[in-house]
Amino acid sequence: MKESDPLDWAAKAESDLDMARRALRGKVKHADAAAFHAQQCAEKYLKALLVAGGIEFPKTHDLSLLNHLCVSNGTLTGFDVRALEFLSGFSVQTRYPGEEPTLDEARQAIAIAKTVRAFARHRLGLKK
């Protein structure tokens, strides 16, 4: 993957959204995996927007920071910062026992990721 190609970031984000959705299908549901991949989807779409704008960003999972970088450089996302902070928590907490999200939280995480996705894909000129 070229870190300078926003379409590569978008493709990786799509893969994460697919994994998030799959984690909640079937008899056994994996809320932790769904929430983690939803966070990763949103993170990669925000990074795609930054790459498209030629904006450098640190290695971070903090969606609020990435959103702030977008906004401060002219990409007015309009995202709810509280929702981004909620989603950011799943970048690390889902990797360890004792911090598993509920199924409702996982579904909420996917909904937030889909909001970021829709905005980013429109901004990048990609089909929904």
C-alpha positions, 0 to 999 in steps of 0.5 A: 500500500502506498501511504500517499494514495487515498484510494489505497486507504479507502480500500483498506477501510472497506475491508475493515467495514466488511470484517466489522459486519461479518463479526456480527453475522452468524450464530456466534457474534464477536462484538469486540472484533466488530467494534475494533474493525469499525474503529479501523474503518473510520480511522483509515477513511479519515487518513484517506481524507488527510492524504488526499489533502496532502496533510501529514498526520501522526501514527495515531488511533485518535479519531478526534485528533484526525478529525481535528486535522481534517477540519483545521485544514479545510475539510469540514466534516461535521462529525460528532466529536463524542461519537468519534471519541467513543469509537476511538476507544475500541482501537485498543480496549477490544484487544484485551480481556475484560473490556469487551463491548456489548452487541449494542455498542458494536452496532453503534460503532459500525453506525459511526464508521458508516457515517465517516465512510459516507462522508469520506467516499463522497469527498473522495469522489467514490461511489457509495 
